[in-house]
Amino acid sequence: MILGALIAFAPMSIDMYLPSLPALARAFGTGAASVQLTLAAFFAGLAVGQVLYGPLADRFGRKPPLYLGLSLYVLASAGCALASGIESLIALRLAQAVGGCAGLVISRAVVRDLYERQEAARMFSTLMLVTGLAPILAPLAGGYLLVWLGWRAIFWGLALFGLACLAAAALWLPETHRAHGARAGVGAALAAYARLLVHRQFAGYALAGGFAMAGMFAYISGSPFVFIDVYGVPAQAYGWFFGANAAGIVVASQVNRGLLRRHPAGKILAAANAANALFGVVLLASAASGAAGFLGILVPLFAYVAALGFVFPNAAAGAMAPFAERAGSASALLGTLQYVLAAAASALVGAIHDHSALPMSAVIAGCGVAALLSHRLLIGRTEASS
């Protein structure tokens, strides 16, 4: 439960305030592109921050860096609630992400400390059952908090969530990695990351999962404006559509957990990446033609997002499998690559925003195809069957 909550920092911090994006634009007197920078800044913070925690987690153990990160998250969340302008909110969202990403790095490293590849993939699927509640409940809670108390209440709620996770980790999370006192300087950290980047298996699985994740964050960034502004969905009802897609991930991840008893993780991932590419292309065709209206957007979006329940656990387990002694660094770089791609996709959706569903759909389709190509070219048939 604690590891699931730690992984949920990203979806909680993103999804809970999604219904408020149009309201933030009105409150600060700015446009959609500026408000979407609060999302891009958060993604960038998740990418950069994870690099910092990896070597620290390998040197000092899993818990001290976690305490540091969660403390920063709580303070930054309170700062977001008190922000007086869009510029300060963007900066505080960056700091919030740098703090919250400690939970992502440490939770993945703990799983790798305890399990080998196939069982690690099953454990990541189990964690998604817990984590999946965040995208279902967070937009609903955010939508009603927005209507009842205003957008600032959303960030006070996130501060309380961070405080509760910090207390739970301190009381009940065991240390799974003994501190070994090795050097953790900048040079040593960069050398460790360089070795990971040129490792074909790590790069292939990281990019296969990373591009798929980028497609999801293109959806996260673009869907509030597409659903609310283009198709007229009420802000407080947006969470129901978003939650249905999140439920698809949860169900798929549990089906994946069962499939892993009989099929290799790499083979499942290969099929899921192919499905993502197909669903992304169908979504783009629907948005370009407009023939099926809102339903033509909802159905392929649901299929794309649900398939990620097969992608994420198997990609993470495959990328981290060879690195038992460097699980913290592998976890950090895996997350960094994923969120660099997510930040780029989110920023691109905002930059080409044209008050239609086409920009979001085009980016999602491109990400799905890129994930498929990364897997095919870097992993290949032999590794994908393992």
N, C-alpha and C positions, 0 to 999 in steps of 0.2 A: 504493500500500500504506500509506503514512504517513497520507494523508488518510482512508482507510478506518479505520485504527486510531484516529484522532482522533475520528471520528464514533462509534466504538464505545465511547467512554468511558461514555455513558449506559447502553447495554445491558449492558456488562460490570459496571458498578457496581451495577446493579439485579438482573440475572438471576442473577449468580453467588451471591448470598446469599439468593435466594428460597427454596430448600429449607430454609434455617435458620430461617425465620420462626416456625414452631411451636416449634422448639427454643429460640429467643430468648425467647419468651413464658414457657417453663418456667424458663429460666436466670435471668431477672430477676423471676420471680414476678408476672407481669402478664398482662393479657388481650390478645386479638387486636387490639382497637382501638388500644391503646398501641403495640404492635409495628408496626402498619401506619402509625403516625405517622412511623416511620423512613423509610418510602417517601414519604409525603406531604411530609416535610421535604426529602428529596432532590429531589423534583419542584419544590418551592418554590425551592430553591437554584438549580436549573437555570434557572428562570424569572427570578429576580432577578439572578443573576450574569451572564446574557447581556447584559442592559441595560448593564452596566458595560463590557464588552469592545468593544461596537460602535464608539462614538466613539474609543476608544483605538486600535482597529485601523485606522480611517480616518485618524487623525492620525499615528501612529507607525509604521505598517506592520503586517504580519500577525504577524511573529515575536516581537517583544518582549512583547506581551500574552500570547502563547501560553506563553512561558517562565514568566511570572509565574503563570499559572493552573495549569500542570502542577506547578510546585513546591509550590503550596498543596495540590494534590490528593494528592501523595505524603505530605506531613506529616499531612493530615487522615485519610488511610487508615490510617497507623500509629496515630494517635490512636484510631480506631474499634477497632482490634485490642486496644487497652489499656483500653477503656471499662469502667467499674466499675458502671454503672447505665444504665437505659433512658433517663433524661433526658440524660445525657452523650452517649450514642450518638446520640440524635436531633439534638443540637446539632452533633456532629462530622459527621454525615451531611449536614447543611446546609452546613458548610464544605467538605466533600468535593465536593459538587455545584457550589458556587461556583467551585472550582478547575477541576473537570473540564469545565465547560461552555465554557471557552475553546476546547477542541478542536472543539466543535460550531460555534461562531461562525466561527472562523478557517477551517475546512475548507469551509464553504459559501461564504464570502467569496472564497476562492482559486478555487473553481470559477467563480464569477461574474466574477472578474477575467479568466479565460481563455476563457470560452465565452458565446455568446448563447443565447437561450431554448431552442430545440429541441435544440441540442447539449448545453446544460447539463442538460436533463432526461435525456438519454442518459448523461451522465457521472454524474449522481446515481444512476441505475440501476446503473451499473458499480460505484460505491462500495458499493452495497447488497450486491453479491456478496461483497465483503470484510467489510463490517459484519455481514452475515447470519450469519457464522460465530460471532459472539459469543453471540447468543441460543441457538444450537445447542450450543456447547461449554461456555459459562459455567455453566448450571444443572447439567450433568453433572459438571463439575469441582467446583462448589460442593457438590453432593450427596455426592461421595466425600470431599472435604476435611472436610465436616461429620462423616461417619462415622469417618474415620481420625484426624483431628487436632483436631476441634472447630471451632466457628464462628469463633473468632479467626483461625485460619489463612486463612480466606477473605479477610479484610481485609489480612493481610500479602501475600497474592497480588496484591491490587489495588494495593498500594503498589509492588510490583515492576513491575507492568504500567505504571503511571504513570512510573516511572523509565526504563523502556525506551523509552517514547514520547518522553519529554523528550530522551533521548540521540539518538534517530533524527531528531527534528525539528531539533536543533541541527546535526547532521552533514549531512543530506541534503535537507531541505525548503528550496526556494528562496523568496526574497522576491518576491511577485507584485504588491505595491502600494507605490509610492514614498511615503515620508512627505512630507507637504506642509506641515506646520507650522501648519495652521489651528487656530483656537481650539477647544478640546475641553471647555469649561466646562459646568457643569450646565445653564445656560440654553440654550446652543447645542445640547446633546444633546437636551434636552426639545423644543426647536423642531423638530429633525430628526425625532424620533419622532412628534410631532404631525402633521407633514406626511405621514408614512407612514400613520398611522392613518386619515386622512380620504381617502386615495387608494383609490378603489373597487376597483381591480384588486388592490392589495396586500391589502386587508382581506378581500375575497372568497376569494382563494386561501389566505390564511393561516388563515381560519376553516374553510374546507373541509378543509384538511389537519389543522388543530388539533383539531377535534371528532373526526375519525377517529382521530387519535392518542390522544385522551382515552379513546376506547373500548378501545384496545389496553392502556392503562395501568390501566383498570378490570379488565381481564382479568389483567394482571400482578399487581395488588394482591390480587385475590380468588381467583385460581386455586390458590395453594398450600393455602389452607384448604378450598376446594371439592374439589380433587383428593385431598388427603392426609387431611383430617378427615372430609369428607362421603362420599367414594367409596372411601376406604381405600387410596389409592395409596401405596406406600412412598416415603419421602423421597428415597432414592437413585435411584428410578425416575422421579420426577417430571420430571427433566430430559429423559427420552426423549420424553414427551408434549409438553413445552414446546419441545424442539428440533424436533419434527416440524412444529409450527406455524411456527417460525422458518424452517424449510426452505421452507415454502410461500411466505413473503415473498421469499426469495431467488429461487426459480423464477419467481414472478410478475414480479419486477423485471427479470429477464432477458428474459422474454416482452415486457414493456413496452419494453425497449430495442430489440427488433426491430420492434415495432409503430410506434415513433416514426419509423422510416424511411419509413412510408407514411401515417401519420395524425397530425393535430395533437395536441399534448400536452393542450390544453384539452378536446378531445372525449373522449380516453381517460379523463381525470379525471372528467368528467361521468358516464360509464358506471360507473366504479369506485365513485363515491359512491352511485349508485343501488343497486349490488350490495351495498355495505356496509349500507345501510339495510334492505334485504330480509333479509340474513343475520342482522342484529341482531334483527329482529322474529321470525324463525323460532327463534332461540336463546331469546328470552323465552317464546315459546309452549311450547317444549320444557321449559324449567325450570318453568313454571307448571303444566303438566300432569303432568310426571314420567313420561309414558308410555313414552318411549324410554330411560329410565335414563341411564347415563353416556354411552352412544353418542349420545344426543340432545343432549348438551352438547358433546361432542367435535367432531362433524361441522360444525355451524354455526359453532363457534368457529374451526375450521381455515379455513373459507371466509371468515369476516370478516377474520381476520388475514392470510391470503394476499392478499386483495384490496388490502391496504395497500401491497403491492409496486407497484401501479399508482398509488396515491394519492400517496405521499410524494414521489417524484421529480418528478412533474408539478406538484404543488401548490407545491413549493419553487421550481422554475424559473419558474412563472407569477408568483409573488409578487415575486421578485427581478429579473425581466427589465427593468423600467424604470429600475433604479437602479444603473447602472454606477459612478458616482462615489461613491455612498453604500452600497456593497455590505456593508461592515461593519455599519453601522447597520441596514440592511434585514435582514441575517442575524440580528442580535441580536434585533430586535423580532419577527421571525418565530418564532424559538425561544422567546422569552418568552411570546408568546400561546399557543403550543402547550403549553408546560409549565405555564402557569397553568391551562389547561383540564385537563391531565393530573393536576395536584395536586388540583384540585377533584374530579375523578372518583374518584381514589384515596381521598381522604378520605371521600367519600360512600359508597363501597363499605364502608369500615370502620365508618362511623357507623350504617349500616342493617344491618350483619352480623347474620344470624339463624340461622347454622349450616345454611344451605341454599344452593343455586345461584341462587336468585331475585334477591337484591340485585345481584350481579355482572351477571347477564343483563339486568336492567332498565336498569342504567346503560349498558351496551354498546349496547342497542337505542336508548336516548335519544340517545346520542352519534352513532350512525349516521344517525338521522333529522335531527339538527341539522346534521351535515355536508352532507347532501343539500340541506336548505333554504338553508343559507348559500351554497352554490354556485349554486343556482337563482335566489335573490333578488338576490345581489350581482354575480354574473358574468353570468348570462343567456345566452341562446342565441348571441348574436353573438360575445362574447368566448370562450365555451366552444369555439367551432369553430376558434380560432386556436392 
